[in-house]
Amino acid sequence: MDVKVYTVNGAVAGSSSSIPDWLIRKRAAKGKGKRVAREHVQGAIELIQGLEFPEASNKIKTTKDGHHAIATGTYKPQTRVWDLDDLNLKFERHSDAENVDFIILSDDWTKIMHLQNDRTIELHTQGGFHYRTRIPRFGRSLAYHFPSCTALFSASGNEIYRLNLEQGRFLSPLVLQDDDVQGVNCIDINSAHNLLAFGVDGNGTVQFWDLRSRSSVGVLKVPTNRLLRPTARSTMPGVDDTDALSIGITALASRSDGLSYAVGTSTGHTVLYDIRSTRPFALKDQGYGLPIRNLTWIEGGRLAGDGMVLSADKKVVKIWDRNSPSSNFVSITPANDLNHIHHVPGSGLFLTANEGIQMGTYYIPALGPAPRWASFLENVTEEMEDSTTRSAYEDFKFVERTELKTLGLDHLIGTPALKPYMHGYFLSLHLYDTARVIANPFAYAEHREKLVKERMEKMAETRIRAKKGTGTGVGGEEVKVNKALAERIERGLEKERKKEERKKRRGAKGGEDEEAMDVDVDVDAGEGEQTPTELDKPTLLNDPRFKDLFLNPEFAVDETTREYALLHPSASGSKQKVRGKTAVEEEEEESERASSAGISEDESESEGDEGEEGRDSDDSSDAGELNKFDPRARPGQKNERAHQAYTRTRQRNRQSNANVNFVPLVPHTSTSTSARKAGDKTATFGQRRNAPARGFSHTTTPHTASKGGKEGAFEMSWVPASTKDPSRDRGSRKDGNTRKGVELFGAGMERGGGDRTPVLSDSERTGRSQRRKGMRSGSKNVFRQLG
């Protein structure tokens, strides 16, 4: 069930601020802090005027007649009384010491008893301060037994001091006979049977006393094993604090039926008992592990019914049903630490005293009607629903660890200045602004310059300009950032549009031929146009929610980051740098380049002599494209462009060499040799040599023939003769040119005559530096013509 809680005084429930109240008031007084002043005016209703103290408030209660509210606070220690009929402050009184507890002796505000923190007890009347006395120990709580006119004071010992106001003297104290009694924290007097209940600190017990017999009538012990949180380590006597393992009773409240008791412990638990049984029938955990400050039984609620229990520590106030303690009827989180809460009897109004300047007042219609003196609250609750509320972290800034390091505040990690949350921390907004100014002193100047530039650009848009060509844009504006993303989106939209057109064409071809032709004509005519439906189709480019993605530089995609490379591996792989070449690879490349240069020069000279201009060189025209592909950068993939270029080169070579005459593989016989002409280029060298030369007899057949080539090249052909030449016999001396001791044999061969050192040419000494002519080319599968 959704229960409404209305804040009618003080800070809104559930809000918190890092700025203290006194600073907020100081800024509001000087005209600063416009947001705080606006929330103060438009936020919550101020039900009671001046419901505040200079620093903090301790206790607050209302008189039995319901016309006045009395509260104590500091600093300076004082007591204030408000007139609830007029909803304003009636008077205030100052005291010498801070108040611990007080009780109203009369039905109105005229008689009040105060227990101060300096062991004094003060009595105040309508005229002011009346009497002061002292008790032996520092007091903790105060109660008044009306039938006997006896005031009871609990202190740090095991004694309960009694002051009889009728006799005007102290009576003998009540001594609690129990072990480990460090003090008595609270006193409760049941209105049904006047039984006294004392909450003992140290042993976790509640002792019940009857003033008629001035003796204990029973002891109630809380289940310590269920309330204490188990610890993994064992305690060491004399070293560990044994007080931390003990349980104290910090609050008591008895129901008007005289049977039910609510017991609050120092561990943040509330235990409900029926005094007829020693076993609790309900257990409630506040969740913070803080001592319970107040317990109250709420009777006669509108929706809640009877038997509701209010339990409060300094952080949270919970109201729950005694029969179902696991669930909360309503929960209130005050803006400041809570000291005391008071429920106005018979209504749904709660008054709180806290550590802030302004005291809080909450109205819950589900728990009861508004008090008689505030009956107008019933009519204004609907207007209060629209009031301005503040979030819990409105005055904080969420920062990540990297930004915290940039600001130089990473040393604050682990301190109360940073509140860990998810992957970052909550930092005070004031501290964040200060650190940002120190880290970047020109932040304000840059921000101001940016605002001026945006305003100037906005003013420039109103000028008359020439209409620009239609292109990629966002809402009629030109793309400024993430242009690659915009182009990719445009290409995707274009593909979808063409796909839809193809579907329309296929659907149109299914009908009659004439109709199909008409439909095709209409589709072709409308290819360049977009229908209004296509224009209205939401995309990233025309959606105003994503406008800043293409216009604001702060949303630019950094393609050099590791995150982008992980999300787009193909795009980042194409931009990787090519691996550098080793020294061996560079040397091989230089030698190949020099060899290719020499070959290209020889080929260009030979082609110039033959007059064949326009012939392609050995190097392919697509060599650049082939070299651009590096298989080491993209292993396992083919370069389609290089393969296509290689195919085109082969086709061009075949076309350019279509007129080349190849040498026949079948050798020519002597009969066919005479039929050949001397100028036939397809004939071999021997066939051309045996052919009859011009000006000579056809019957002359030389034994040897030679032909000089370029740069001293020499070719020789030898044909064995059919008759024996006596001049070539081994050891013959008929030739006058024959040297002594030299034996001739074969064709031009000799043996003997001493060692002769041959003279080598440059090409023979250093090796061949040019490609052989007339040999088969490795780059082109043809025989080149002889020069």
Solvent accessible surface area in square Angstrom, and as a share of the most:
residue,aa,sasa,rsa
1,M,164,0.73
2,D,118,0.61
3,V,24,0.14
4,K,98,0.42
5,V,49,0.28
6,Y,19,0.07
7,T,12,0.07
8,V,0,0.00
9,N,1,0.01
10,G,14,0.13
11,A,50,0.39
12,V,34,0.19
13,A,31,0.24
14,G,39,0.38
15,S,8,0.05
16,S,45,0.29
17,S,42,0.27
18,S,49,0.31
19,I,31,0.16
20,P,57,0.36
21,D,45,0.24
22,W,150,0.53
23,L,47,0.23
24,I,28,0.14
25,R,95,0.35
26,K,99,0.42
27,R,76,0.28
28,A,48,0.37
29,A,90,0.70
30,K,131,0.56
31,G,56,0.54
32,K,125,0.53
33,G,25,0.24
34,K,159,0.67
35,R,74,0.27
36,V,16,0.09
37,A,37,0.28
38,R,122,0.44
39,E,22,0.10
40,H,121,0.54
41,V,118,0.68
42,Q,108,0.48
43,G,11,0.10
44,A,32,0.25
45,I,61,0.31
46,E,65,0.29
47,L,5,0.02
48,I,0,0.00
49,Q,94,0.42
50,G,30,0.28
51,L,3,0.02
52,E,45,0.20
53,F,2,0.01
54,P,66,0.42
55,E,98,0.44
56,A,6,0.05
57,S,0,0.00
58,N,25,0.13
59,K,48,0.20
60,I,0,0.00
61,K,50,0.21
62,T,19,0.11
63,T,6,0.03
64,K,133,0.56
65,D,61,0.31
66,G,24,0.23
67,H,58,0.26
68,H,23,0.10
69,A,0,0.00
70,I,0,0.00
71,A,0,0.00
72,T,0,0.00
73,G,1,0.01
74,T,17,0.10
75,Y,139,0.53
76,K,123,0.52
77,P,21,0.13
78,Q,7,0.03
79,T,17,0.10
80,R,31,0.11
81,V,0,0.00
82,W,0,0.00
83,D,24,0.13
84,L,1,0.01
85,D,75,0.39
86,D,92,0.48
87,L,31,0.16
88,N,65,0.33
89,L,67,0.33
90,K,90,0.38
91,F,50,0.21
92,E,71,0.32
93,R,46,0.17
94,H,105,0.47
95,S,32,0.21
96,D,121,0.63
97,A,12,0.10
98,E,60,0.27
99,N,14,0.07
100,V,44,0.25
101,D,17,0.09
102,F,1,0.00
103,I,29,0.14
104,I,17,0.09
105,L,34,0.17
106,S,24,0.16
107,D,89,0.46
108,D,46,0.24
109,W,28,0.10
110,T,26,0.15
111,K,110,0.46
112,I,5,0.03
113,M,0,0.00
114,H,6,0.03
115,L,0,0.00
116,Q,3,0.01
117,N,74,0.38
118,D,56,0.29
119,R,60,0.22
120,T,11,0.06
121,I,0,0.00
122,E,5,0.02
123,L,30,0.15
124,H,17,0.08
125,T,47,0.28
126,Q,119,0.53
127,G,84,0.81
128,G,11,0.11
129,F,101,0.42
130,H,118,0.53
131,Y,122,0.47
132,R,97,0.36
133,T,25,0.14
134,R,133,0.49
135,I,3,0.01
136,P,90,0.57
137,R,117,0.43
138,F,126,0.52
139,G,12,0.11
140,R,83,0.30
141,S,11,0.07
142,L,15,0.08
143,A,10,0.08
144,Y,25,0.09
145,H,14,0.06
146,F,95,0.39
147,P,92,0.58
148,S,41,0.26
149,C,44,0.26
150,T,4,0.02
151,A,0,0.00
152,L,0,0.00
153,F,0,0.00
154,S,0,0.00
155,A,0,0.00
156,S,39,0.25
157,G,11,0.10
158,N,55,0.28
159,E,50,0.23
160,I,0,0.00
161,Y,13,0.05
162,R,20,0.07
163,L,14,0.07
164,N,10,0.05
165,L,54,0.27
166,E,138,0.62
167,Q,101,0.45
168,G,61,0.59
169,R,134,0.49
170,F,78,0.33
171,L,36,0.18
172,S,74,0.48
173,P,52,0.33
174,L,6,0.03
175,V,55,0.32
176,L,1,0.00
177,Q,152,0.68
178,D,57,0.30
179,D,112,0.58
180,D,108,0.56
181,V,26,0.15
182,Q,81,0.36
183,G,0,0.00
184,V,0,0.00
185,N,32,0.17
186,C,15,0.09
187,I,23,0.12
188,D,21,0.11
189,I,40,0.20
190,N,1,0.01
191,S,98,0.63
192,A,61,0.48
193,H,78,0.35
194,N,55,0.28
195,L,31,0.16
196,L,0,0.00
197,A,0,0.00
198,F,0,0.00
199,G,0,0.00
200,V,0,0.00
201,D,33,0.17
202,G,10,0.09
203,N,27,0.14
204,G,0,0.00
205,T,7,0.04
206,V,1,0.00
207,Q,5,0.02
208,F,16,0.07
209,W,16,0.06
210,D,25,0.13
211,L,24,0.12
212,R,208,0.76
213,S,68,0.44
214,R,138,0.50
215,S,49,0.31
216,S,52,0.33
217,V,86,0.49
218,G,29,0.28
219,V,86,0.49
220,L,11,0.06
221,K,119,0.51
222,V,3,0.02
223,P,27,0.17
224,T,45,0.26
225,N,130,0.67
226,R,142,0.52
227,L,2,0.01
228,L,53,0.26
229,R,136,0.50
230,P,132,0.83
231,T,93,0.54
232,A,119,0.93
233,R,165,0.60
234,S,94,0.61
235,T,66,0.39
236,M,112,0.50
237,P,128,0.80
238,G,85,0.81
239,V,108,0.62
240,D,31,0.16
241,D,92,0.48
242,T,87,0.51
243,D,80,0.42
244,A,76,0.59
245,L,74,0.37
246,S,36,0.23
247,I,4,0.02
248,G,3,0.03
249,I,0,0.00
250,T,35,0.20
251,A,7,0.05
252,L,21,0.10
253,A,10,0.08
254,S,25,0.16
255,R,29,0.11
256,S,83,0.53
257,D,71,0.37
258,G,2,0.02
259,L,63,0.31
260,S,7,0.05
261,Y,1,0.00
262,A,0,0.00
263,V,1,0.00
264,G,0,0.00
265,T,0,0.00
266,S,35,0.22
267,T,20,0.11
268,G,0,0.00
269,H,15,0.07
270,T,0,0.00
271,V,0,0.00
272,L,0,0.00
273,Y,0,0.00
274,D,34,0.18
275,I,61,0.31
276,R,180,0.66
277,S,49,0.32
278,T,104,0.60
279,R,196,0.72
280,P,34,0.22
281,F,97,0.40
282,A,8,0.07
283,L,50,0.25
284,K,12,0.05
285,D,63,0.32
286,Q,2,0.01
287,G,57,0.54
288,Y,119,0.45
289,G,27,0.26
290,L,45,0.22
291,P,57,0.36
292,I,2,0.01
293,R,95,0.35
294,N,22,0.11
295,L,15,0.08
296,T,36,0.21
297,W,25,0.09
298,I,1,0.01
299,E,70,0.31
300,G,55,0.53
301,G,12,0.12
302,R,124,0.45
303,L,120,0.60
304,A,22,0.17
305,G,28,0.27
306,D,90,0.47
307,G,0,0.00
308,M,4,0.02
309,V,0,0.00
310,L,2,0.01
311,S,0,0.00
312,A,0,0.00
313,D,0,0.00
314,K,63,0.27
315,K,82,0.35
316,V,6,0.04
317,V,2,0.01
318,K,30,0.13
319,I,0,0.00
320,W,0,0.00
321,D,44,0.23
322,R,65,0.24
323,N,121,0.62
324,S,47,0.30
325,P,28,0.18
326,S,110,0.71
327,S,63,0.41
328,N,66,0.34
329,F,37,0.15
330,V,12,0.07
331,S,57,0.36
332,I,4,0.02
333,T,63,0.37
334,P,12,0.08
335,A,28,0.22
336,N,47,0.24
337,D,49,0.26
338,L,0,0.00
339,N,28,0.14
340,H,14,0.06
341,I,6,0.03
342,H,35,0.16
343,H,21,0.09
344,V,13,0.08
345,P,104,0.65
346,G,64,0.61
347,S,5,0.03
348,G,0,0.00
349,L,0,0.00
350,F,0,0.00
351,L,0,0.00
352,T,1,0.01
353,A,0,0.00
354,N,9,0.05
355,E,92,0.41
356,G,6,0.06
357,I,21,0.11
358,Q,37,0.17
359,M,0,0.00
360,G,3,0.03
361,T,0,0.00
362,Y,7,0.03
363,Y,0,0.00
364,I,0,0.00
365,P,31,0.19
366,A,12,0.10
367,L,3,0.01
368,G,1,0.01
369,P,56,0.35
370,A,14,0.11
371,P,11,0.07
372,R,163,0.60
373,W,27,0.09
374,A,0,0.00
375,S,68,0.44
376,F,84,0.35
377,L,0,0.00
378,E,69,0.31
379,N,120,0.62
380,V,32,0.19
381,T,17,0.10
382,E,134,0.60
383,E,127,0.57
384,M,17,0.08
385,E,94,0.42
386,D,127,0.66
387,S,33,0.21
388,T,56,0.33
389,T,93,0.54
390,R,47,0.17
391,S,70,0.45
392,A,42,0.33
393,Y,98,0.37
394,E,58,0.26
395,D,3,0.02
396,F,30,0.13
397,K,74,0.31
398,F,65,0.27
399,V,1,0.00
400,E,77,0.34
401,R,136,0.50
402,T,99,0.58
403,E,64,0.29
404,L,0,0.00
405,K,146,0.62
406,T,106,0.62
407,L,23,0.11
408,G,42,0.40
409,L,18,0.09
410,D,60,0.31
411,H,130,0.58
412,L,33,0.17
413,I,57,0.29
414,G,78,0.75
415,T,52,0.30
416,P,130,0.82
417,A,44,0.34
418,L,6,0.03
419,K,85,0.36
420,P,108,0.68
421,Y,108,0.41
422,M,153,0.68
423,H,116,0.52
424,G,3,0.03
425,Y,21,0.08
426,F,26,0.11
427,L,0,0.00
428,S,27,0.17
429,L,69,0.34
430,H,124,0.55
431,L,59,0.29
432,Y,17,0.06
433,D,52,0.27
434,T,59,0.34
435,A,8,0.06
436,R,106,0.39
437,V,86,0.49
438,I,131,0.67
439,A,52,0.41
440,N,58,0.30
441,P,92,0.58
442,F,139,0.58
443,A,26,0.20
444,Y,162,0.62
445,A,55,0.43
446,E,99,0.44
447,H,98,0.44
448,R,144,0.53
449,E,120,0.54
450,K,84,0.35
451,L,87,0.43
452,V,74,0.42
453,K,128,0.54
454,E,85,0.38
455,R,169,0.62
456,M,106,0.47
457,E,75,0.33
458,K,144,0.61
459,M,115,0.52
460,A,17,0.13
461,E,114,0.51
462,T,115,0.67
463,R,160,0.59
464,I,177,0.90
465,R,145,0.53
466,A,91,0.70
467,K,188,0.80
468,K,141,0.60
469,G,74,0.71
470,T,136,0.79
471,G,67,0.65
472,T,47,0.28
473,G,24,0.23
474,V,3,0.02
475,G,67,0.64
476,G,84,0.81
477,E,62,0.28
478,E,109,0.49
479,V,8,0.04
480,K,119,0.51
481,V,22,0.12
482,N,22,0.11
483,K,112,0.47
484,A,51,0.39
485,L,43,0.21
486,A,1,0.00
487,E,90,0.40
488,R,109,0.40
489,I,29,0.15
490,E,65,0.29
491,R,134,0.49
492,G,30,0.29
493,L,57,0.28
494,E,63,0.28
495,K,142,0.60
496,E,90,0.40
497,R,46,0.17
498,K,97,0.41
499,K,106,0.45
500,E,86,0.39
501,E,22,0.10
502,R,116,0.42
503,K,99,0.42
504,K,115,0.49
505,R,57,0.21
506,R,148,0.54
507,G,59,0.57
508,A,17,0.13
509,K,130,0.55
510,G,71,0.69
511,G,47,0.46
512,E,115,0.51
513,D,114,0.59
514,E,133,0.60
515,E,98,0.44
516,A,11,0.09
517,M,126,0.56
518,D,87,0.45
519,V,56,0.32
520,D,37,0.19
521,V,97,0.56
522,D,98,0.51
523,V,24,0.14
524,D,80,0.41
525,A,78,0.61
526,G,31,0.30
527,E,64,0.29
528,G,77,0.74
529,E,128,0.57
530,Q,91,0.40
531,T,67,0.39
532,P,101,0.64
533,T,109,0.63
534,E,66,0.29
535,L,107,0.53
536,D,113,0.58
537,K,109,0.46
538,P,108,0.68
539,T,27,0.16
540,L,67,0.33
541,L,9,0.05
542,N,67,0.34
543,D,16,0.08
544,P,110,0.69
545,R,192,0.70
546,F,80,0.33
547,K,76,0.32
548,D,72,0.37
549,L,43,0.21
550,F,0,0.00
551,L,25,0.13
552,N,35,0.18
553,P,96,0.61
554,E,129,0.58
555,F,102,0.42
556,A,57,0.44
557,V,73,0.42
558,D,77,0.40
559,E,69,0.31
560,T,124,0.72
561,T,52,0.30
562,R,173,0.63
563,E,113,0.51
564,Y,29,0.11
565,A,37,0.28
566,L,111,0.55
567,L,138,0.69
568,H,68,0.30
569,P,94,0.59
570,S,89,0.57
571,A,38,0.29
572,S,26,0.17
573,G,22,0.21
574,S,78,0.50
575,K,134,0.57
576,Q,123,0.55
577,K,193,0.82
578,V,104,0.60
579,R,121,0.44
580,G,57,0.55
581,K,107,0.45
582,T,68,0.40
583,A,81,0.63
584,V,97,0.56
585,E,58,0.26
586,E,86,0.39
587,E,122,0.55
588,E,95,0.42
589,E,64,0.29
590,E,105,0.47
591,S,66,0.43
592,E,116,0.52
593,R,136,0.49
594,A,70,0.54
595,S,57,0.37
596,S,43,0.27
597,A,48,0.37
598,G,21,0.20
599,I,18,0.09
600,S,45,0.29
601,E,107,0.48
602,D,24,0.12
603,E,20,0.09
604,S,66,0.42
605,E,115,0.52
606,S,43,0.28
607,E,29,0.13
608,G,52,0.50
609,D,109,0.56
610,E,71,0.32
611,G,57,0.55
612,E,51,0.23
613,E,164,0.73
614,G,79,0.76
615,R,81,0.29
616,D,66,0.34
617,S,55,0.36
618,D,20,0.10
619,D,84,0.43
620,S,36,0.24
621,S,93,0.60
622,D,18,0.09
623,A,35,0.27
624,G,42,0.41
625,E,54,0.24
626,L,71,0.35
627,N,123,0.63
628,K,167,0.71
629,F,63,0.26
630,D,27,0.14
631,P,79,0.50
632,R,110,0.40
633,A,52,0.40
634,R,99,0.36
635,P,103,0.65
636,G,90,0.86
637,Q,97,0.43
638,K,147,0.62
639,N,35,0.18
640,E,97,0.43
641,R,167,0.61
642,A,14,0.10
643,H,104,0.47
644,Q,100,0.44
645,A,0,0.00
646,Y,121,0.46
647,T,55,0.32
648,R,110,0.40
649,T,21,0.12
650,R,108,0.39
651,Q,99,0.44
652,R,94,0.34
653,N,23,0.12
654,R,157,0.57
655,Q,140,0.62
656,S,66,0.42
657,N,25,0.13
658,A,77,0.60
659,N,139,0.71
660,V,26,0.15
661,N,111,0.57
662,F,109,0.46
663,V,89,0.51
664,P,59,0.37
665,L,178,0.89
666,V,119,0.68
667,P,113,0.71
668,H,44,0.20
669,T,87,0.50
670,S,97,0.63
671,T,111,0.65
672,S,40,0.25
673,T,16,0.09
674,S,69,0.44
675,A,85,0.66
676,R,71,0.26
677,K,162,0.69
678,A,59,0.46
679,G,67,0.64
680,D,38,0.20
681,K,180,0.76
682,T,38,0.22
683,A,5,0.04
684,T,62,0.36
685,F,58,0.24
686,G,30,0.28
687,Q,15,0.07
688,R,79,0.29
689,R,80,0.29
690,N,86,0.44
691,A,11,0.08
692,P,60,0.37
693,A,62,0.48
694,R,235,0.86
695,G,86,0.82
696,F,152,0.63
697,S,70,0.45
698,H,110,0.49
699,T,118,0.69
700,T,91,0.53
701,T,99,0.58
702,P,52,0.33
703,H,87,0.39
704,T,63,0.37
705,A,14,0.11
706,S,68,0.44
707,K,114,0.48
708,G,62,0.60
709,G,45,0.44
710,K,152,0.64
711,E,185,0.83
712,G,75,0.72
713,A,55,0.43
714,F,132,0.55
715,E,101,0.45
716,M,125,0.56
717,S,30,0.19
718,W,136,0.48
719,V,74,0.42
720,P,91,0.57
721,A,53,0.41
722,S,121,0.78
723,T,106,0.62
724,K,163,0.69
725,D,55,0.28
726,P,80,0.50
727,S,59,0.38
728,R,136,0.50
729,D,54,0.28
730,R,180,0.66
731,G,47,0.45
732,S,30,0.19
733,R,158,0.58
734,K,160,0.68
735,D,70,0.36
736,G,78,0.75
737,N,137,0.70
738,T,33,0.19
739,R,114,0.41
740,K,193,0.82
741,G,48,0.46
742,V,8,0.05
743,E,41,0.18
744,L,75,0.37
745,F,74,0.31
746,G,52,0.50
747,A,27,0.21
748,G,78,0.75
749,M,113,0.50
750,E,75,0.34
751,R,138,0.50
752,G,48,0.47
753,G,45,0.43
754,G,64,0.61
755,D,154,0.80
756,R,172,0.63
757,T,127,0.74
758,P,99,0.62
759,V,147,0.84
760,L,88,0.44
761,S,57,0.36
762,D,93,0.48
763,S,71,0.46
764,E,112,0.50
765,R,147,0.54
766,T,116,0.68
767,G,36,0.35
768,R,148,0.54
769,S,97,0.62
770,Q,83,0.37
771,R,94,0.34
772,R,148,0.54
773,K,142,0.60
774,G,25,0.24
775,M,109,0.49
776,R,159,0.58
777,S,7,0.04
778,G,85,0.81
779,S,64,0.41
780,K,21,0.09
781,N,117,0.60
782,V,24,0.14
783,F,115,0.48
784,R,64,0.23
785,Q,95,0.42
786,L,133,0.66
787,G,108,1.03
